[in-house]
Amino acid sequence: MTIITVHTPKGRLGLEQRRELAETLTDAVLVPEAGRLAPAARVGFQVHFVEREPDMMAIGGRLLADAGPEADVMAIDVAVMDAAWQPDVRAEVIERVLAAMAAACGTVAPSPAWWVTFRVIDEGSWGSSGGVLSVLSLLGSGVFTEERVKAVRGALGA
């Protein structure tokens, strides 16, 4: 289970960009997590787009309303279930998220004011369908590569 929340100034992303990002941001996390592209696993991912008025965001101590269009600010929060998220896998996710954002926005490279946070939700702290969820119950689904199954089990001591 993963929730990706994209915070932008109002109007920064159009409908077609959001449609593209719904898929590309999902896959940006899904591929490193599962070890491969597993379309069946997409159902466990949500992407939320949150827009704020330029006077409700600031960078460098200045409201975006006062900073002008050169302040291309975005904050992308990636919240994932506890699993095997070693630093190299986290880095891969962050790089893939930024690349997906740049592609959807038609830029050569991500803006230095696009920031990604990567949060791991502790085992036993994620719930749905009337109960607590665990990544361990998903390991037998066939979505994860055998290498990722071993890594997750090792990371969680299972």
SEVO-362890 format. One line per 3 residues: number of its first residue (from 1); their letters; for each residue x, y, z of N, C-alpha, C, O, CB. Coordinates in Angstrom, 1 decimal. Glycine has a CB too. Layout:
# residues N
NUM = A = X,Y,Z,X,Y,Z,X,Y,Z,X,Y,Z,X,Y,Z; ...
//
This chain:
# residues 158
1 = MTI = 0.8,-1.2,0.0,0.0,0.0,0.0,0.9,1.2,0.0,1.9,1.3,0.8,-1.0,0.0,1.2; 0.6,2.2,-0.9,1.3,3.4,-1.0,0.4,4.5,-1.3,-0.5,4.4,-2.0,2.4,3.2,-2.1; 0.7,5.7,-0.7,0.0,6.9,-1.0,1.0,8.0,-1.4,2.0,8.2,-0.6,-0.9,7.4,0.2
4 = ITV = 0.9,8.5,-2.6,1.7,9.6,-3.1,0.9,10.8,-3.1,-0.1,10.9,-3.8,2.3,9.2,-4.5; 1.3,11.9,-2.5,0.6,13.1,-2.4,1.5,14.2,-3.1,2.6,14.4,-2.7,0.2,13.5,-1.0; 0.9,14.8,-4.1,1.6,15.9,-4.8,1.0,17.2,-4.5,-0.2,17.5,-4.8,1.5,15.6,-6.4
7 = HTP = 1.8,18.1,-3.8,1.3,19.4,-3.4,1.9,20.4,-4.4,3.1,20.5,-4.6,1.8,19.8,-2.0; 1.0,21.2,-5.1,1.4,22.2,-6.1,0.6,23.5,-5.9,-0.4,23.5,-5.3,1.2,21.6,-7.5; 1.1,24.6,-6.5,0.3,25.8,-6.6,-0.9,25.5,-7.5,-0.8,24.7,-8.4,1.2,27.0,-7.1
10 = KGR = -2.0,26.1,-7.2,-3.2,25.9,-8.0,-2.9,26.2,-9.5,-2.3,27.2,-9.9,-4.3,26.9,-7.5; -3.4,25.3,-10.3,-3.2,25.4,-11.7,-1.9,24.9,-12.3,-1.7,25.0,-13.5,-3.5,26.8,-12.1; -1.0,24.5,-11.5,0.4,24.1,-12.0,0.3,22.8,-12.9,1.0,22.8,-13.9,1.3,23.8,-10.8
13 = LGL = -0.6,21.9,-12.5,-0.7,20.7,-13.3,-2.1,20.6,-13.9,-3.1,20.8,-13.3,-0.5,19.4,-12.4; -2.1,20.4,-15.2,-3.4,20.2,-15.9,-3.9,18.8,-15.9,-3.3,17.9,-15.3,-3.2,20.6,-17.4; -5.1,18.6,-16.4,-5.8,17.3,-16.3,-4.9,16.2,-17.0,-4.8,15.1,-16.4,-7.1,17.4,-17.0
16 = EQR = -4.4,16.5,-18.2,-3.6,15.5,-18.8,-2.3,15.1,-18.1,-1.9,14.0,-18.0,-3.3,15.9,-20.3; -1.7,16.2,-17.5,-0.5,15.9,-16.7,-0.9,15.0,-15.5,-0.1,14.1,-15.1,0.1,17.2,-16.2; -2.0,15.3,-14.8,-2.4,14.5,-13.7,-2.7,13.0,-14.1,-2.4,12.1,-13.4,-3.6,15.1,-13.0
19 = REL = -3.4,12.9,-15.3,-3.6,11.5,-15.8,-2.3,10.8,-16.0,-2.2,9.6,-15.6,-4.4,11.6,-17.1; -1.3,11.4,-16.6,0.0,10.8,-16.8,0.6,10.5,-15.5,1.2,9.4,-15.3,0.9,11.7,-17.6; 0.6,11.4,-14.6,1.3,11.2,-13.3,0.6,10.1,-12.4,1.3,9.5,-11.6,1.3,12.5,-12.5
22 = AET = -0.7,10.0,-12.5,-1.4,8.9,-11.8,-0.7,7.6,-12.1,-0.6,6.8,-11.2,-2.9,8.9,-12.2; -0.4,7.3,-13.3,0.3,6.1,-13.7,1.8,6.1,-13.4,2.3,5.2,-12.9,0.0,5.8,-15.1; 2.5,7.2,-13.9,3.9,7.2,-13.8,4.4,7.3,-12.4,5.5,6.7,-12.0,4.5,8.3,-14.6
25 = LTD = 3.7,8.0,-11.5,4.2,8.1,-10.1,3.9,6.7,-9.4,4.7,6.3,-8.6,3.4,9.2,-9.4; 2.8,6.1,-9.7,2.5,4.8,-9.2,3.6,3.8,-9.5,4.2,3.1,-8.7,1.2,4.2,-9.7; 4.0,3.8,-10.8,5.0,2.9,-11.3,6.4,3.2,-10.8,7.3,2.4,-10.6,5.1,2.8,-12.8
28 = AVL = 6.6,4.5,-10.5,7.9,5.0,-9.9,8.2,4.4,-8.6,9.4,4.1,-8.2,7.9,6.5,-9.8; 7.2,4.1,-7.8,7.3,3.4,-6.5,7.1,1.9,-6.7,7.9,1.1,-6.1,6.3,4.0,-5.5; 6.2,1.5,-7.4,5.8,0.1,-7.6,7.0,-0.8,-8.1,7.2,-1.8,-7.5,4.6,-0.1,-8.5
31 = VPE = 7.7,-0.3,-9.1,8.8,-1.1,-9.7,9.9,-1.4,-8.7,10.2,-2.6,-8.5,9.3,-0.4,-10.9; 10.4,-0.4,-8.0,11.4,-0.7,-7.0,10.9,-1.6,-5.8,11.6,-2.4,-5.3,12.0,0.6,-6.4; 9.6,-1.3,-5.4,9.1,-2.0,-4.3,8.9,-3.5,-4.6,9.2,-4.4,-3.8,7.7,-1.4,-3.9
34 = AGR = 8.3,-3.8,-5.8,8.0,-5.2,-6.2,9.2,-5.9,-6.9,9.2,-7.1,-6.9,6.8,-5.2,-7.0; 10.1,-5.1,-7.4,11.2,-5.6,-8.1,10.9,-5.7,-9.6,11.8,-6.2,-10.4,11.6,-7.0,-7.6; 9.7,-5.3,-10.0,9.3,-5.4,-11.5,8.0,-4.6,-11.6,7.4,-4.3,-10.6,9.2,-6.9,-11.9
37 = LAP = 7.7,-4.4,-12.9,6.4,-3.8,-13.2,5.3,-4.8,-13.0,5.3,-5.9,-13.6,6.3,-3.2,-14.6; 4.4,-4.6,-12.1,3.4,-5.6,-11.7,2.0,-4.8,-11.8,1.6,-4.3,-10.7,3.6,-6.3,-10.3; 1.4,-4.7,-13.0,0.2,-3.9,-13.1,-0.9,-4.3,-12.1,-1.7,-3.5,-11.7,-0.4,-4.1,-14.5
40 = AAR = -1.0,-5.6,-11.7,-2.0,-6.1,-10.7,-1.8,-5.4,-9.4,-2.8,-5.3,-8.6,-2.0,-7.6,-10.6; -0.6,-4.9,-9.1,-0.4,-4.3,-7.8,-0.8,-2.8,-7.7,-0.8,-2.2,-6.7,1.1,-4.4,-7.4; -1.1,-2.3,-8.9,-1.5,-0.8,-8.9,-2.6,-0.5,-8.0,-2.7,0.6,-7.5,-1.8,-0.4,-10.3
43 = VGF = -3.5,-1.5,-7.8,-4.7,-1.2,-7.0,-4.3,-0.8,-5.5,-5.1,-0.2,-4.8,-5.6,-2.4,-6.9; -3.1,-1.2,-5.1,-2.7,-0.8,-3.8,-2.0,0.6,-3.7,-1.4,0.9,-2.7,-1.7,-1.8,-3.3; -2.1,1.4,-4.7,-1.5,2.7,-4.8,-2.5,3.8,-5.0,-3.4,3.6,-5.8,-0.4,2.7,-5.9
46 = QVH = -2.3,4.8,-4.3,-3.2,6.0,-4.5,-2.3,7.2,-4.7,-1.2,7.4,-4.1,-4.1,6.3,-3.3; -2.7,8.1,-5.7,-2.0,9.3,-5.9,-3.0,10.4,-5.7,-4.1,10.5,-6.2,-1.4,9.4,-7.4; -2.7,11.4,-4.8,-3.5,12.5,-4.5,-2.9,13.8,-4.9,-1.7,14.0,-4.7,-3.8,12.6,-2.9
49 = FVE = -3.6,14.6,-5.6,-3.1,15.9,-6.1,-3.8,17.0,-5.2,-5.0,17.1,-5.2,-3.5,16.2,-7.6; -3.0,17.8,-4.5,-3.4,18.8,-3.6,-2.9,20.2,-4.2,-1.7,20.4,-4.3,-3.0,18.6,-2.2; -3.9,21.0,-4.5,-3.5,22.4,-5.0,-3.7,23.4,-3.9,-4.7,23.3,-3.1,-4.3,22.7,-6.3
52 = REP = -2.8,24.4,-3.9,-2.9,25.5,-2.9,-2.8,26.8,-3.7,-2.1,26.9,-4.7,-1.8,25.4,-1.8; -3.5,27.8,-3.2,-3.4,29.1,-3.7,-2.0,29.6,-3.5,-1.3,29.2,-2.5,-4.4,30.1,-3.1; -1.4,30.4,-4.4,-0.1,30.9,-4.3,0.2,31.7,-3.0,1.4,31.8,-2.5,0.3,31.8,-5.4
55 = DMM = -0.9,32.2,-2.3,-0.6,32.9,-1.1,-0.7,31.9,0.1,-0.7,32.3,1.3,-1.7,34.0,-0.9; -0.8,30.6,-0.2,-0.8,29.6,0.9,0.4,28.7,0.8,0.5,27.6,1.5,-2.1,28.7,0.7; 1.4,29.1,0.0,2.7,28.4,-0.1,3.8,29.4,-0.1,3.6,30.5,-0.6,2.7,27.4,-1.4
58 = AIG = 4.9,29.0,0.4,6.1,29.9,0.4,7.4,29.2,0.2,7.4,28.0,0.5,6.1,30.7,1.8; 8.4,29.9,-0.3,9.7,29.3,-0.4,10.7,30.4,-0.1,10.5,31.6,-0.6,10.0,28.6,-1.7; 11.7,30.2,0.6,12.7,31.2,0.9,12.2,32.3,1.7,12.7,33.5,1.6,13.3,31.7,-0.3
61 = GRL = 11.1,32.1,2.5,10.5,33.2,3.3,9.6,34.1,2.5,9.1,35.1,3.1,11.6,34.0,3.9; 9.3,33.7,1.3,8.4,34.6,0.5,7.2,33.7,0.0,7.4,32.6,-0.5,9.1,35.2,-0.7; 6.0,34.3,0.1,4.8,33.7,-0.5,5.0,33.5,-2.0,5.6,34.4,-2.7,3.6,34.5,-0.2
64 = LAD = 4.5,32.5,-2.6,4.6,32.3,-4.0,3.9,33.4,-4.8,4.3,33.8,-5.9,4.0,30.9,-4.4; 2.8,33.9,-4.1,2.1,35.1,-4.7,3.0,36.3,-5.0,2.8,37.1,-5.8,0.9,35.5,-3.9; 4.1,36.4,-4.1,5.0,37.5,-4.2,6.3,37.1,-5.0,7.0,38.0,-5.4,5.4,38.0,-2.8
67 = AGP = 6.6,35.8,-5.1,7.8,35.4,-5.7,7.9,35.3,-7.2,8.9,35.4,-7.8,8.1,34.0,-5.1; 6.7,35.2,-7.8,6.7,35.1,-9.3,6.8,33.7,-9.8,7.0,32.8,-9.0,7.8,36.0,-9.8; 6.6,33.6,-11.1,6.5,32.2,-11.7,7.8,31.4,-11.7,7.8,30.2,-11.9,6.0,32.4,-13.2
70 = EAD = 8.9,32.1,-11.5,10.2,31.3,-11.5,10.3,30.4,-10.2,11.1,29.5,-10.2,11.4,32.3,-11.5; 9.5,30.7,-9.2,9.4,29.8,-8.0,8.5,28.6,-8.3,7.4,28.6,-7.9,9.0,30.6,-6.8; 9.0,27.6,-9.0,8.3,26.4,-9.4,8.3,25.4,-8.2,9.1,24.5,-8.3,8.8,25.8,-10.7
73 = VMA = 7.5,25.6,-7.3,7.5,24.8,-6.0,6.5,23.6,-6.1,5.4,23.7,-6.5,7.2,25.7,-4.8; 7.0,22.5,-5.7,6.2,21.3,-5.5,6.7,20.5,-4.3,8.0,20.5,-4.1,6.1,20.4,-6.8; 5.9,19.8,-3.6,6.3,18.9,-2.6,5.5,17.6,-2.8,4.3,17.5,-2.9,5.9,19.4,-1.1
76 = IDV = 6.3,16.5,-3.0,5.8,15.2,-3.2,6.1,14.3,-2.0,7.2,14.1,-1.7,6.3,14.6,-4.6; 5.0,13.8,-1.4,5.2,12.9,-0.2,4.9,11.5,-0.6,3.8,11.2,-1.2,4.3,13.4,1.0; 5.8,10.6,-0.4,5.6,9.2,-0.7,5.5,8.4,0.6,6.5,8.4,1.4,6.8,8.6,-1.6
79 = AVM = 4.4,7.8,0.9,4.2,7.1,2.2,4.0,5.6,1.8,3.1,5.2,1.1,2.9,7.6,3.0; 4.9,4.7,2.3,4.9,3.3,2.0,4.8,2.4,3.2,5.1,2.9,4.3,6.2,3.0,1.2; 4.4,1.2,3.0,4.3,0.2,4.1,5.8,-0.2,4.5,6.6,-0.2,3.6,3.5,-1.0,3.7
82 = DAA = 6.0,-0.5,5.7,7.3,-1.0,6.1,7.7,-2.2,5.3,6.9,-3.2,5.2,7.3,-1.3,7.6; 8.9,-2.2,4.8,9.4,-3.3,3.9,10.9,-3.1,3.8,11.5,-2.6,4.7,8.7,-3.3,2.5; 11.5,-3.6,2.7,12.9,-3.5,2.5,13.2,-2.2,1.8,13.3,-2.2,0.5,13.4,-4.7,1.7
85 = WQP = 13.3,-1.2,2.5,13.6,0.2,1.9,15.0,0.6,2.2,15.1,1.7,2.9,12.5,1.2,2.4; 16.0,-0.1,1.8,17.4,0.3,2.0,17.6,1.7,1.3,16.9,2.0,0.4,18.3,-0.8,1.5; 18.7,2.4,1.7,18.9,3.7,1.1,19.0,3.7,-0.4,18.5,4.7,-1.1,20.2,4.2,1.6
88 = DVR = 19.5,2.6,-1.0,19.6,2.6,-2.5,18.2,2.5,-3.1,18.0,3.0,-4.2,20.5,1.5,-3.0; 17.3,1.7,-2.5,16.0,1.6,-3.0,15.2,2.9,-2.8,14.5,3.3,-3.7,15.2,0.4,-2.3; 15.4,3.6,-1.7,14.7,4.9,-1.5,15.2,5.9,-2.5,14.4,6.6,-3.1,15.0,5.4,0.0
91 = AEV = 16.5,5.9,-2.8,17.1,6.8,-3.7,16.5,6.6,-5.1,16.2,7.5,-5.8,18.6,6.7,-3.8; 16.4,5.3,-5.5,15.8,4.9,-6.8,14.3,5.5,-6.9,14.0,6.0,-7.9,15.8,3.4,-7.0; 13.6,5.3,-5.8,12.2,5.8,-5.8,12.2,7.3,-6.0,11.4,7.8,-6.8,11.4,5.4,-4.5
94 = IER = 13.0,8.0,-5.2,13.0,9.5,-5.3,13.4,9.9,-6.7,12.8,10.8,-7.2,14.0,10.0,-4.2; 14.4,9.3,-7.2,14.9,9.7,-8.6,13.8,9.4,-9.6,13.6,10.2,-10.6,16.1,9.0,-9.0; 13.1,8.3,-9.5,12.0,7.9,-10.4,10.8,8.9,-10.3,10.2,9.3,-11.3,11.6,6.5,-10.2
97 = VLA = 10.5,9.3,-9.1,9.4,10.2,-8.9,9.8,11.6,-9.5,8.9,12.2,-10.2,9.1,10.4,-7.4; 11.0,12.1,-9.3,11.4,13.4,-9.9,11.4,13.3,-11.4,11.0,14.2,-12.1,12.7,13.8,-9.3; 11.9,12.2,-11.9,11.9,12.0,-13.4,10.5,12.0,-14.0,10.2,12.6,-15.0,12.6,10.7,-13.8
100 = AMA = 9.6,11.3,-13.3,8.2,11.3,-13.8,7.6,12.7,-13.7,6.8,13.1,-14.6,7.3,10.3,-12.9; 7.9,13.4,-12.7,7.4,14.8,-12.6,7.9,15.7,-13.7,7.2,16.4,-14.3,7.7,15.5,-11.2; 9.2,15.6,-14.0,9.9,16.3,-15.0,9.3,16.0,-16.4,9.0,16.9,-17.2,11.4,16.1,-15.0
103 = AAC = 9.1,14.7,-16.7,8.5,14.3,-17.9,7.1,14.8,-18.1,6.7,15.3,-19.2,8.5,12.7,-18.0; 6.3,14.7,-17.1,4.9,15.2,-17.2,4.8,16.7,-17.3,3.9,17.3,-18.0,4.1,14.8,-15.9; 5.8,17.4,-16.7,5.8,18.9,-16.8,6.6,19.4,-18.0,6.7,20.6,-18.3,6.5,19.5,-15.5
106 = GTV = 7.2,18.5,-18.8,7.9,18.9,-20.0,9.2,19.6,-19.8,9.6,20.5,-20.6,7.0,19.7,-20.9; 9.8,19.3,-18.7,11.1,20.0,-18.4,12.3,19.0,-18.5,12.1,17.8,-18.4,11.1,20.5,-16.9; 13.4,19.5,-18.8,14.6,18.6,-19.0,15.0,18.0,-17.7,15.4,16.8,-17.7,15.8,19.5,-19.6
109 = APS = 14.9,18.8,-16.7,15.3,18.3,-15.3,14.3,18.8,-14.3,13.7,19.8,-14.5,16.8,18.7,-15.0; 14.2,18.1,-13.2,13.3,18.6,-12.1,13.8,19.9,-11.5,15.1,20.2,-11.5,13.2,17.6,-11.0; 12.9,20.8,-11.1,13.3,22.0,-10.5,13.9,21.7,-9.1,13.5,20.8,-8.5,12.0,22.9,-10.3
112 = PAW = 14.9,22.5,-8.7,15.5,22.3,-7.4,14.5,22.6,-6.3,14.8,22.3,-5.1,16.7,23.2,-7.2; 13.4,23.2,-6.6,12.3,23.5,-5.6,11.2,22.5,-5.6,10.2,22.6,-5.0,11.7,24.9,-5.9; 11.5,21.3,-6.3,10.6,20.2,-6.2,11.2,19.2,-5.2,12.3,18.7,-5.4,10.3,19.5,-7.6
115 = WVT = 10.5,19.1,-4.1,11.1,18.3,-3.0,10.3,17.0,-2.8,9.0,17.0,-2.8,11.2,19.1,-1.7; 11.0,15.9,-2.6,10.3,14.6,-2.3,10.6,14.1,-0.9,11.8,14.2,-0.5,10.7,13.5,-3.4; 9.6,13.7,-0.2,9.8,13.1,1.1,9.4,11.6,1.0,8.5,11.3,0.3,9.0,13.8,2.3
118 = FRV = 10.2,10.8,1.6,9.9,9.3,1.6,9.7,8.9,3.0,10.6,9.0,3.9,11.1,8.5,0.9; 8.5,8.4,3.3,8.1,8.0,4.7,7.7,6.6,4.7,7.0,6.1,3.9,7.0,8.9,5.2; 8.3,5.8,5.7,7.9,4.4,5.9,7.0,4.4,7.1,7.3,4.9,8.2,9.2,3.6,6.1
121 = IDE = 5.8,3.8,6.8,4.8,3.7,7.9,5.1,2.3,8.6,5.1,1.3,8.0,3.3,3.7,7.3; 5.4,2.4,9.9,5.8,1.3,10.7,4.8,0.1,10.6,3.6,0.3,10.4,5.9,1.6,12.2; 5.3,-1.1,10.6,4.5,-2.3,10.6,3.5,-2.2,11.7,3.8,-1.9,12.9,5.4,-3.6,10.8
124 = GSW = 2.2,-2.5,11.4,1.1,-2.4,12.3,0.5,-1.1,12.4,-0.4,-0.9,13.2,1.6,-2.8,13.7; 0.9,-0.2,11.6,0.4,1.2,11.6,-0.3,1.6,10.3,-0.5,2.8,10.1,1.5,2.2,11.9; -0.7,0.6,9.5,-1.5,0.9,8.3,-2.7,0.1,8.3,-2.7,-1.1,8.6,-0.6,0.6,7.0
127 = GSS = -3.9,0.7,8.0,-5.1,-0.1,8.1,-6.0,0.2,6.9,-5.9,1.2,6.3,-5.8,0.3,9.3; -6.8,-0.8,6.6,-7.8,-0.7,5.5,-8.7,-1.9,5.7,-8.4,-2.9,6.3,-7.1,-0.7,4.1; -9.9,-1.9,5.0,-10.8,-3.0,5.0,-11.1,-3.5,6.4,-11.4,-4.7,6.6,-10.2,-4.2,4.2
130 = GGV = -11.2,-2.6,7.4,-11.6,-2.9,8.7,-10.5,-3.5,9.6,-10.8,-4.0,10.7,-12.7,-3.9,8.7; -9.3,-3.4,9.2,-8.2,-4.0,10.0,-6.8,-3.5,9.7,-6.7,-2.6,8.9,-8.2,-5.5,9.9; -5.8,-4.0,10.4,-4.5,-3.6,10.2,-3.9,-4.5,9.0,-4.1,-5.7,8.9,-3.6,-3.8,11.5
133 = LSV = -3.1,-3.8,8.2,-2.5,-4.5,7.0,-1.0,-4.7,7.3,-0.4,-3.9,8.1,-2.7,-3.7,5.7; -0.5,-5.7,6.7,1.0,-6.0,6.7,1.5,-6.3,5.3,0.8,-7.0,4.6,1.3,-7.1,7.7; 2.6,-5.9,5.0,3.2,-6.2,3.7,3.5,-7.7,3.7,3.5,-8.3,2.6,4.5,-5.4,3.5
136 = LSL = 3.7,-8.3,4.8,4.0,-9.8,4.9,2.8,-10.6,4.3,3.1,-11.6,3.6,4.2,-10.2,6.3; 1.6,-10.1,4.4,0.5,-10.9,3.9,0.4,-10.7,2.3,-0.3,-11.5,1.7,-0.8,-10.4,4.5; 1.1,-9.8,1.8,1.1,-9.5,0.3,2.2,-10.3,-0.4,2.2,-10.4,-1.6,1.2,-8.1,0.1
139 = LGS = 3.2,-10.8,0.4,4.4,-11.4,-0.3,4.1,-12.7,-1.1,4.8,-13.0,-2.0,5.4,-11.8,0.8; 3.0,-13.4,-0.8,2.6,-14.5,-1.5,1.7,-14.3,-2.7,1.2,-15.2,-3.3,2.0,-15.5,-0.6; 1.5,-13.0,-3.0,0.6,-12.6,-4.1,1.1,-12.8,-5.5,0.3,-12.8,-6.5,0.2,-11.2,-3.9
142 = GVF = 2.4,-13.1,-5.6,3.0,-13.2,-6.9,3.4,-11.9,-7.6,4.0,-11.9,-8.7,2.0,-13.9,-7.8; 3.2,-10.8,-6.9,3.5,-9.5,-7.4,5.0,-9.2,-7.2,5.7,-8.6,-8.1,2.7,-8.4,-6.6; 5.6,-9.6,-6.1,7.0,-9.4,-5.8,7.9,-10.4,-6.4,7.5,-11.6,-6.5,7.2,-9.3,-4.2
145 = TEE = 9.1,-9.9,-6.8,10.1,-10.9,-7.3,10.6,-11.7,-6.1,10.5,-11.2,-4.9,11.3,-10.2,-8.0; 11.1,-12.8,-6.3,11.7,-13.6,-5.2,12.8,-12.9,-4.4,12.9,-13.0,-3.2,12.2,-15.0,-5.7; 13.6,-12.1,-5.2,14.6,-11.3,-4.5,14.0,-10.3,-3.6,14.5,-10.1,-2.5,15.4,-10.6,-5.6
148 = RVK = 12.9,-9.6,-4.0,12.3,-8.6,-3.1,11.6,-9.3,-1.9,11.6,-8.8,-0.8,11.2,-7.8,-3.9; 11.0,-10.5,-2.1,10.3,-11.2,-1.0,11.4,-11.5,0.0,11.2,-11.3,1.2,9.7,-12.6,-1.6; 12.6,-12.0,-0.4,13.6,-12.3,0.6,14.1,-11.0,1.3,14.3,-11.0,2.5,14.8,-12.9,-0.1
151 = AVR = 14.2,-9.9,0.5,14.7,-8.7,1.1,13.7,-8.2,2.2,14.0,-7.7,3.3,14.9,-7.6,0.1; 12.4,-8.2,1.9,11.3,-7.8,2.8,11.3,-8.6,4.0,11.3,-8.1,5.2,10.0,-7.8,2.1; 11.4,-9.9,3.8,11.4,-10.8,5.0,12.6,-10.6,5.9,12.5,-10.5,7.1,11.4,-12.3,4.6
154 = GAL = 13.7,-10.4,5.3,14.9,-10.1,6.0,14.8,-8.7,6.8,15.3,-8.6,7.9,16.2,-10.0,5.1; 14.3,-7.7,6.1,14.2,-6.4,6.7,13.2,-6.4,7.9,13.4,-5.7,8.9,13.7,-5.4,5.7; 12.2,-7.3,7.8,11.2,-7.3,8.9,11.4,-8.5,9.9,10.7,-8.6,10.8,9.8,-7.4,8.3
157 = GA = 12.5,-9.2,9.6,12.8,-10.3,10.5,11.8,-11.4,10.5,11.5,-12.1,11.5,13.0,-9.8,12.0; 11.2,-11.6,9.3,10.1,-12.6,9.2,10.5,-13.9,8.5,9.8,-14.8,8.4,8.9,-12.0,8.5
//
